[in-house]
Amino acid sequence: MSSYDSSHHHELLNDLRRLLSEAEKLVGDSFVENRDEAVGALRHKIETAQARLSEFCACAKTRVLDGAHKADATIRSNPYQTIAIATGVGLLLGVVLGRRSNRD
């Protein structure tokens, strides 16, 4: 699996948008001389996009799972610091939300 960055993500989205535009054009045209060729080309593009999307999803899933495992390991190796940070974040959110509700 290759790693995807944001440029690959945008490229994939642009490819999917172009693919949808071509599909809409093909469906909208009532008469196309080479309709079978156009449908075959569109089907090939859809299969290619599907394969790229599957690879992207698999890569994203792997990255999320790796991050979750690293977070779990960090939490287990530093339980007291984790509790302190969670308490601090909770207190900070409570103060901010409390002030916000008092303004209303």
C-alpha positions as CSV (number, residue, x, y, z in Angstrom):
1,M,0.0,0.0,0.0
2,S,1.2,3.5,-0.8
3,S,0.7,6.3,1.6
4,Y,-1.7,9.0,0.5
5,D,-1.3,12.7,1.3
6,S,-3.7,15.5,0.7
7,S,-2.7,16.0,-2.9
8,H,-3.6,12.4,-3.7
9,H,-6.9,12.9,-1.8
10,H,-7.7,16.0,-4.0
11,E,-6.6,14.2,-7.1
12,L,-8.9,11.3,-6.3
13,L,-11.9,13.7,-5.7
14,N,-11.2,15.5,-8.9
15,D,-11.1,12.2,-10.8
16,L,-14.4,11.2,-9.3
17,R,-16.0,14.6,-10.2
18,R,-14.8,14.2,-13.8
19,L,-16.1,10.7,-13.9
20,L,-19.6,11.8,-12.7
21,S,-19.6,14.6,-15.3
22,E,-18.8,12.1,-18.0
23,A,-21.5,9.8,-16.8
24,E,-24.1,12.6,-16.7
25,K,-23.1,13.6,-20.2
26,L,-23.4,10.0,-21.4
27,V,-26.8,9.6,-19.8
28,G,-28.0,13.0,-21.0
29,D,-27.0,12.3,-24.6
30,S,-29.9,10.5,-26.3
31,F,-27.8,9.5,-29.3
32,V,-24.1,8.8,-29.2
33,E,-22.5,7.2,-32.3
34,N,-20.1,5.0,-30.4
35,R,-22.3,4.4,-27.4
36,D,-20.8,0.9,-26.6
37,E,-17.3,2.3,-26.7
38,A,-18.3,5.2,-24.5
39,V,-19.9,2.9,-22.0
40,G,-16.9,0.6,-22.0
41,A,-14.5,3.5,-21.4
42,L,-16.7,4.8,-18.7
43,R,-16.9,1.4,-17.0
44,H,-13.1,1.1,-17.1
45,K,-12.8,4.6,-15.5
46,I,-15.3,3.6,-12.8
47,E,-13.4,0.4,-12.1
48,T,-10.1,2.3,-11.9
49,A,-11.6,4.9,-9.6
50,Q,-13.1,2.2,-7.4
51,A,-9.7,0.5,-7.1
52,R,-8.0,3.8,-6.2
53,L,-10.7,4.6,-3.7
54,S,-10.4,1.1,-2.1
55,E,-6.6,1.6,-1.8
56,F,-7.2,5.1,-0.3
57,C,-9.7,3.7,2.3
58,A,-7.4,0.8,3.2
59,C,-4.5,3.3,3.7
60,A,-6.6,5.6,5.8
61,K,-7.8,2.6,7.9
62,T,-4.3,1.5,8.5
63,R,-3.2,5.0,9.5
64,V,-6.1,5.4,11.9
65,L,-5.4,2.0,13.5
66,D,-1.7,2.9,13.9
67,G,-2.7,6.1,15.6
68,A,-5.1,4.4,17.9
69,H,-2.4,1.8,18.8
70,K,0.1,4.6,19.5
71,A,-2.4,6.5,21.6
72,D,-3.3,3.4,23.6
73,A,0.4,2.6,24.2
74,T,1.0,6.2,25.4
75,I,-2.0,6.2,27.7
76,R,-1.0,2.8,29.2
77,S,2.6,3.9,29.7
78,N,1.6,7.3,31.3
79,P,-1.7,6.7,33.1
80,Y,-1.3,9.5,35.7
81,Q,-0.3,12.1,33.1
82,T,-3.3,11.0,30.9
83,I,-5.7,11.5,33.8
84,A,-4.2,14.9,34.6
85,I,-4.5,16.0,30.9
86,A,-8.1,14.7,30.6
87,T,-9.1,16.5,33.8
88,G,-7.5,19.7,32.6
89,V,-9.2,19.5,29.3
90,G,-12.5,18.8,31.0
91,L,-12.1,21.7,33.3
92,L,-11.2,24.0,30.5
93,L,-14.2,23.0,28.5
94,G,-16.5,23.3,31.5
95,V,-15.3,26.9,32.1
96,V,-15.6,27.9,28.5
97,L,-19.1,26.3,28.1
98,G,-20.1,27.7,31.4
99,R,-19.2,31.2,30.4
100,R,-20.9,30.8,27.1
101,S,-24.2,29.7,28.7
102,N,-24.0,32.6,31.1
103,R,-23.8,35.1,28.2
104,D,-27.0,33.7,26.7
